[in-house]
């Protein structure tokens, strides 16, 4: 008799198309995981992005364990926190960092800093910036392309706090400067912060984003880039730093600690002087397990790997090759006019891309994800997928064969439906 399962949240079940059964994992090694039934999968979910080195990587585990003898929790912050921030923010002497467990916390903290600086609590947002009420209420399906028929339907429209007329959370949907200016003009007396999900930078240009940031700043808004998916993955600090976007505040997270929960809000000394008044800390903000993991991750990501200058460059190369291999499989099966894969922001992430015919077809898109799962490939649909350094050792022939099997099975099923 199957044991009753206690886990309430079942979104993962539908994500991976497991036929209604809760998919539970028993372990992982490198770029693979296996479930409780013993089935092994090539993992391009990577915990939705935090795993950057790979699962149970020996050198990471050794470095992490070597620091455990220093303890798990001190009365306050430690030399390990200072060492990490010093290394991460090297060359930015005026920058300070506030530590959190999740990026949703860090984005909430940024909203509060902006409100204290400007005296206004309203927000303009673009992209998915966390699951707290004012971050997600009345928002879109942000990972869909700009022209997708699935993108614009409002979600999470009920039972959310902090999104009333006096403290609005407004959506910049189309990434056009004229529509951003219109939002500011209409609501400027209530707006304190502009926040942009760096993933959406893949849908526009650095030049436009610099103009957007400057426009918001000139109207008195504090500007923030949410680099939860990108910071520590596409590069050490992410897109806004690499392209000199000029945001006042930046949140980085996910990939910093190879799966351990850590997120950082960083900005100028002046802005982050608000942190104590704003009470931007929790009991576990200063725990040391995530910091040990982050230091071990940074140790390994800073090293040259193969022909790459560091781990970030190598992760990008791996992501480009994964996307190319899946696209080759689509061509082999003859479905590359309907679906293919492409790197996102250099290759630390990749995503499935659909023809206009399939873009609004939820059923066929879900069926494709189920086919990949059935073939032993875990990836994400309607969301970027992720790679890790351990994927550089993939059996590329096996990846292509599994992808071809998934695409063939899907093609046959949807053709004869």
ZIFENMO-V855596 format. One record per residue. N is the residue number from 1. RES is the residue in one small letter. PSI is psi as a letter, one per 30 degrees, with the letter a starting at -180 (* if undefined). Layout:
n	res	psi
N	RES	PSI
N	RES	PSI
This chain:
n	res	psi
1	x	k
2	x	k
3	x	k
4	x	k
5	x	k
6	x	f
7	x	k
8	x	e
9	x	k
10	x	g
11	x	e
12	x	e
13	x	e
14	x	e
15	x	e
16	x	g
17	x	h
18	x	g
19	x	g
20	x	f
21	x	k
22	x	k
23	x	j
24	x	k
25	x	k
26	x	f
27	x	l
28	x	l
29	x	k
30	x	c
31	x	g
32	x	l
33	x	l
34	x	l
35	x	a
36	x	f
37	x	f
38	x	g
39	x	k
40	x	k
41	x	k
42	x	k
43	x	j
44	x	g
45	x	e
46	x	h
47	x	g
48	x	g
49	x	f
50	x	e
51	x	j
52	x	f
53	x	e
54	x	l
55	x	k
56	x	h
57	x	k
58	x	e
59	x	e
60	x	e
61	x	e
62	x	e
63	x	e
64	x	e
65	x	e
66	x	f
67	x	f
68	x	f
69	x	f
70	x	f
71	x	l
72	x	f
73	x	k
74	x	l
75	x	f
76	x	a
77	x	l
78	x	l
79	x	f
80	x	e
81	x	e
82	x	e
83	x	e
84	x	e
85	x	e
86	x	e
87	x	e
88	x	e
89	x	g
90	x	k
91	x	g
92	x	i
93	x	f
94	x	f
95	x	k
96	x	l
97	x	k
98	x	k
99	x	k
100	x	l
101	x	e
102	x	l
103	x	f
104	x	e
105	x	e
106	x	e
107	x	e
108	x	e
109	x	e
110	x	e
111	x	e
112	x	e
113	x	e
114	x	e
115	x	e
116	x	e
117	x	e
118	x	f
119	x	g
120	x	k
121	x	f
122	x	l
123	x	k
124	x	k
125	x	l
126	x	j
127	x	l
128	x	j
129	x	g
130	x	l
131	x	f
132	x	l
133	x	e
134	x	f
135	x	e
136	x	f
137	x	k
138	x	h
139	x	l
140	x	a
141	x	i
142	x	f
143	x	f
144	x	k
145	x	l
146	x	e
147	x	g
148	x	k
149	x	f
150	x	f
151	x	e
152	x	f
153	x	k
154	x	k
155	x	l
156	x	h
157	x	f
158	x	l
159	x	h
160	x	k
161	x	l
162	x	g
163	x	h
164	x	a
165	x	f
166	x	f
167	x	i
168	x	k
169	x	j
170	x	k
171	x	k
172	x	j
173	x	e
174	x	f
175	x	h
176	x	k
177	x	e
178	x	e
179	x	e
180	x	e
181	x	e
182	x	e
183	x	e
184	x	e
185	x	e
186	x	f
187	x	g
188	x	e
189	x	f
190	x	f
191	x	k
192	x	f
193	x	k
194	x	k
195	x	k
196	x	k
197	x	j
198	x	f
199	x	e
200	x	f
201	x	f
202	x	f
203	x	g
204	x	a
205	x	l
206	x	e
207	x	e
208	x	e
209	x	e
210	x	e
211	x	e
212	x	e
213	x	e
214	x	e
215	x	e
216	x	e
217	x	e
218	x	f
219	x	g
220	x	g
221	x	k
222	x	k
223	x	k
224	x	k
225	x	k
226	x	j
227	x	h
228	x	e
229	x	f
230	x	e
231	x	k
232	x	f
233	x	e
234	x	f
235	x	l
236	x	e
237	x	f
238	x	a
239	x	e
240	x	e
241	x	e
242	x	e
243	x	g
244	x	h
245	x	e
246	x	g
247	x	k
248	x	e
249	x	k
250	x	k
251	x	k
252	x	l
253	x	a
254	x	d
255	x	g
256	x	e
257	x	g
258	x	h
259	x	f
260	x	k
261	x	j
262	x	k
263	x	k
264	x	k
265	x	k
266	x	l
267	x	a
268	x	l
269	x	e
270	x	e
271	x	e
272	x	f
273	x	f
274	x	f
275	x	e
276	x	e
277	x	e
278	x	f
279	x	h
280	x	i
281	x	l
282	x	l
283	x	e
284	x	g
285	x	f
286	x	g
287	x	l
288	x	f
289	x	e
290	x	e
291	x	e
292	x	e
293	x	e
294	x	e
295	x	e
296	x	e
297	x	e
298	x	e
299	x	e
300	x	e
301	x	f
302	x	f
303	x	k
304	x	k
305	x	j
306	x	b
307	x	f
308	x	k
309	x	f
310	x	a
311	x	e
312	x	e
313	x	e
314	x	e
315	x	e
316	x	e
317	x	e
318	x	e
319	x	e
320	x	e
321	x	e
322	x	e
323	x	e
324	x	e
325	x	e
326	x	e
327	x	e
328	x	e
329	x	e
330	x	e
331	x	e
332	x	e
333	x	f
334	x	g
335	x	g
336	x	f
337	x	f
338	x	e
339	x	k
340	x	l
341	x	k
342	x	k
343	x	l
344	x	k
345	x	h
346	x	f
347	x	f
348	x	f
349	x	l
350	x	l
351	x	l
352	x	k
353	x	k
354	x	l
355	x	l
356	x	e
357	x	e
358	x	f
359	x	e
360	x	g
361	x	j
362	x	e
363	x	e
364	x	e
365	x	e
366	x	e
367	x	e
368	x	e
369	x	e
370	x	e
371	x	e
372	x	e
373	x	e
374	x	f
375	x	g
376	x	h
377	x	k
378	x	j
379	x	a
380	x	k
381	x	k
382	x	g
383	x	k
384	x	k
385	x	l
386	x	l
387	x	l
388	x	l
389	x	e
390	x	f
391	x	f
392	x	f
393	x	g
394	x	l
395	x	j
396	x	e
397	x	e
398	x	e
399	x	e
400	x	e
401	x	e
402	x	e
403	x	e
404	x	e
405	x	e
406	x	e
407	x	e
408	x	e
409	x	e
410	x	e
411	x	e
412	x	e
413	x	e
414	x	f
415	x	e
416	x	g
417	x	*
